[in-house]
């Protein structure tokens, strides 16, 4: 069985789930005025909603069925699909912690951390330049002293 996140990653399958959700009736099998079972849609109904070919819709329905996201009821040669909610709880459980995050504050915190890191990097760079300058300055004094001593000896 495919991972549920992989299954819902496909936009056509998400569209099928949305269509079935819109059709769903939470109180069970309630018959509509034409005798159809509410909450169910035939493959041809789904094809009509999506504008995809019947083989393409059937392929996606098979993947959804194997993942347990839809159930099928056969009536003669017709198949009627219904949304199955329980597997969606896995997605909900994974998603809920992200929904409780204050994203505006998280972005501000990330920006502050980036600024602090940049300042830290700038301080380290300035320190390295300062040390290099000090070393170079000492070196120039050594060179001057050595040059002066050489001229005194030779001069």
C-alpha positions as CSV (number, residue, x, y, z in Angstrom):
1,X,0.0,0.0,0.0
2,X,1.3,3.5,-0.9
3,X,2.0,6.0,1.8
4,X,-1.0,8.2,2.3
5,X,1.0,11.4,1.8
6,X,2.1,10.1,-1.6
7,X,-1.4,9.2,-2.5
8,X,-2.8,12.7,-1.7
9,X,0.2,14.4,-3.3
10,X,-1.5,14.0,-6.7
11,X,-3.8,16.9,-7.5
12,X,-6.3,14.8,-9.4
13,X,-6.7,12.5,-6.4
14,X,-7.2,15.5,-4.1
15,X,-9.8,16.8,-6.5
16,X,-11.6,13.4,-6.3
17,X,-11.5,13.5,-2.5
18,X,-12.9,17.1,-2.6
19,X,-15.7,16.1,-4.8
20,X,-16.6,13.1,-2.6
21,X,-16.4,15.3,0.5
22,X,-18.8,17.8,-1.0
23,X,-21.2,14.9,-1.7
24,X,-20.7,13.3,1.7
25,X,-23.5,13.1,4.2
26,X,-22.3,12.5,7.7
27,X,-25.5,10.7,8.8
28,X,-24.9,7.6,6.8
29,X,-26.8,6.2,3.8
30,X,-29.6,8.6,3.1
31,X,-31.4,8.1,-0.1
32,X,-31.9,11.1,-2.4
33,X,-35.0,12.0,-4.3
34,X,-34.0,9.8,-7.2
35,X,-33.2,6.8,-5.0
36,X,-29.4,7.3,-5.1
37,X,-27.4,6.8,-2.0
38,X,-26.3,10.2,-0.7
39,X,-22.5,10.6,-0.2
40,X,-21.8,8.3,-3.1
41,X,-20.8,9.2,-6.7
42,X,-20.4,6.9,-9.7
43,X,-17.3,6.9,-11.8
44,X,-19.1,8.7,-14.6
45,X,-20.3,11.4,-12.1
46,X,-16.7,12.0,-11.0
47,X,-15.5,12.0,-14.7
48,X,-18.2,14.7,-15.4
49,X,-17.0,16.8,-12.4
50,X,-13.3,16.6,-13.3
51,X,-13.3,16.5,-17.1
52,X,-10.7,13.7,-17.1
53,X,-11.0,10.5,-19.1
54,X,-12.8,7.5,-17.5
55,X,-9.6,5.3,-17.5
56,X,-7.7,8.1,-15.7
57,X,-10.3,8.6,-13.1
58,X,-10.6,4.8,-12.6
59,X,-6.8,4.6,-12.1
60,X,-6.9,7.3,-9.5
61,X,-9.9,5.7,-7.7
62,X,-8.0,2.4,-7.5
63,X,-5.0,4.1,-5.8
64,X,-7.4,5.9,-3.4
65,X,-9.3,2.6,-2.7
66,X,-6.0,0.7,-2.0
67,X,-5.0,3.5,0.4
68,X,-8.4,3.1,2.2
69,X,-9.4,6.7,1.4
70,X,-12.5,5.6,-0.6
71,X,-14.9,2.6,-0.5
72,X,-16.7,1.2,-3.4
73,X,-20.2,-0.2,-3.8
74,X,-21.0,-2.2,-6.8
75,X,-24.5,-2.2,-8.3
76,X,-24.5,-4.3,-11.5
77,X,-21.9,-2.9,-13.7
78,X,-21.8,0.4,-11.9
79,X,-19.4,1.4,-9.1
80,X,-20.2,4.0,-6.6
81,X,-17.5,5.6,-4.5
82,X,-17.7,7.1,-1.0
83,X,-15.1,9.0,1.0
84,X,-13.6,7.1,3.9
85,X,-12.6,9.5,6.7
86,X,-10.5,7.4,9.1
87,X,-7.3,7.3,7.0
88,X,-7.4,11.1,6.8
89,X,-6.8,11.2,10.5
90,X,-3.2,10.3,9.9
91,X,-2.8,13.4,7.8
92,X,-4.7,15.5,10.3
93,X,-2.5,14.2,13.2
94,X,0.6,15.2,11.3
95,X,-0.8,18.6,10.2
96,X,-2.2,19.8,13.5
97,X,1.1,20.9,15.1
98,X,1.8,23.0,12.1
99,X,-1.6,24.7,12.4
100,X,-0.9,25.7,16.0
101,X,2.2,27.6,15.0
102,X,2.0,31.4,14.8
103,X,3.7,31.6,11.4
104,X,4.0,35.4,11.5
105,X,5.9,35.2,14.8
106,X,8.0,32.2,13.6
107,X,9.1,34.3,10.5
108,X,10.0,37.3,12.8
109,X,12.0,34.9,15.1
110,X,13.8,33.5,12.1
111,X,14.6,36.9,10.8
112,X,15.9,38.0,14.2
113,X,18.1,34.8,14.4
114,X,19.4,35.5,10.9
115,X,20.2,39.1,11.8
116,X,22.0,37.9,15.0
117,X,23.9,35.3,13.0
118,X,24.9,37.9,10.5
119,X,26.1,40.3,13.2
120,X,28.1,37.4,14.8
121,X,29.6,36.6,11.4
122,X,30.5,40.3,10.9
123,X,32.1,40.5,14.3
124,X,34.2,37.4,13.6
125,X,35.2,38.8,10.2
126,X,36.2,42.1,11.8
127,X,38.2,40.4,14.4
128,X,40.0,38.3,11.8
129,X,40.8,41.5,9.8
130,X,42.0,43.2,13.0
131,X,44.3,40.4,13.9
132,X,45.6,40.3,10.3
133,X,46.2,44.0,10.4
134,X,48.0,43.8,13.8
135,X,50.2,41.0,12.5
136,X,51.0,42.9,9.3
137,X,51.7,46.0,11.4
138,X,54.1,44.1,13.6
139,X,55.7,42.6,10.5
140,X,56.2,46.0,9.0
141,X,58.0,47.1,12.2
142,X,60.2,44.0,12.0
143,X,61.0,44.8,8.4
144,X,61.8,48.4,9.2
145,X,63.9,47.5,12.1
146,X,65.8,44.9,10.1
147,X,66.3,47.2,7.2
148,X,67.5,50.0,9.5
149,X,70.0,47.6,11.2
150,X,71.2,46.5,7.8
151,X,71.8,50.0,6.6
152,X,73.6,50.9,9.8
153,X,76.0,47.9,9.4
154,X,76.6,48.6,5.8
155,X,76.6,52.3,6.0
